[in-house]
């Protein structure tokens, strides 16, 4: 891999997802035509960019790696104004990589979301919560009210909610559902 672009970035996403779903991540890596060595190299280069003392900032890094966003719009979240930028993610054609940036360019959030106009999954029961089938926002809407919980790493989120009268926790990496645990009580 000579340049670091969208394909290498997807390998970085897959590396973290492999912690939960190694088979799905391995299959996706192969669809990208990449070896494990390619994936390790992509992650090494990404980490070097993130940790570089000469780093241009997260938003500039995303723009340099992913190119111009497919769309950018002003968004208000509570009383905060930000810019929401979306990039296509070929591994998941119905998803977009979203970056929420403050007016000064600081990145507040970066994760996968459903592409505008793309149909989301039908989420009626915990059985519908299959790995890689839904985003944080989709699960939060389907099983409201939810309680956000601290993730186990910076790229991870967890939501607690009740399903079928039992406590449930959904875990996400880069905003994409990885696994769900339902209290068997």
Secondary structure as the mmCIF struct_conf table of DSSP 4:
data_model
#
loop_
_struct_conf.conf_type_id
_struct_conf.id
_struct_conf.beg_label_comp_id
_struct_conf.beg_label_asym_id
_struct_conf.beg_label_seq_id
_struct_conf.end_label_comp_id
_struct_conf.end_label_asym_id
_struct_conf.end_label_seq_id
BEND BEND1 UNK A 3 UNK A 3
BEND BEND2 UNK A 5 UNK A 5
HELX_RH_AL_P HELX_RH_AL_P1 UNK A 6 UNK A 17
TURN_TY1_P TURN_TY1_P1 UNK A 18 UNK A 20
HELX_RH_AL_P HELX_RH_AL_P2 UNK A 22 UNK A 31
TURN_TY1_P TURN_TY1_P2 UNK A 32 UNK A 33
HELX_RH_AL_P HELX_RH_AL_P3 UNK A 36 UNK A 51
TURN_TY1_P TURN_TY1_P3 UNK A 53 UNK A 54
HELX_RH_AL_P HELX_RH_AL_P4 UNK A 58 UNK A 66
BEND BEND3 UNK A 68 UNK A 68
BEND BEND4 UNK A 70 UNK A 70
STRN STRN1 UNK A 71 UNK A 77
TURN_TY1_P TURN_TY1_P4 UNK A 78 UNK A 79
STRN STRN2 UNK A 80 UNK A 88
HELX_RH_3T_P HELX_RH_3T_P1 UNK A 90 UNK A 92
TURN_TY1_P TURN_TY1_P5 UNK A 93 UNK A 94
STRN STRN3 UNK A 95 UNK A 101
TURN_TY1_P TURN_TY1_P6 UNK A 103 UNK A 104
BEND BEND5 UNK A 105 UNK A 105
STRN STRN4 UNK A 107 UNK A 114
HELX_LH_PP_P HELX_LH_PP_P1 UNK A 115 UNK A 115
TURN_TY1_P TURN_TY1_P7 UNK A 116 UNK A 117
HELX_LH_PP_P HELX_LH_PP_P2 UNK A 118 UNK A 122
BEND BEND6 UNK A 124 UNK A 125
HELX_RH_3T_P HELX_RH_3T_P2 UNK A 126 UNK A 128
TURN_TY1_P TURN_TY1_P8 UNK A 131 UNK A 132
BEND BEND7 UNK A 133 UNK A 133
STRN STRN5 UNK A 135 UNK A 135
HELX_RH_AL_P HELX_RH_AL_P5 UNK A 136 UNK A 142
TURN_TY1_P TURN_TY1_P9 UNK A 143 UNK A 143
BEND BEND8 UNK A 145 UNK A 145
STRN STRN6 UNK A 147 UNK A 149
BEND BEND9 UNK A 152 UNK A 153
TURN_TY1_P TURN_TY1_P10 UNK A 154 UNK A 155
STRN STRN7 UNK A 156 UNK A 163
TURN_TY1_P TURN_TY1_P11 UNK A 164 UNK A 165
STRN STRN8 UNK A 166 UNK A 173
TURN_TY1_P TURN_TY1_P12 UNK A 174 UNK A 175
STRN STRN9 UNK A 176 UNK A 182
#
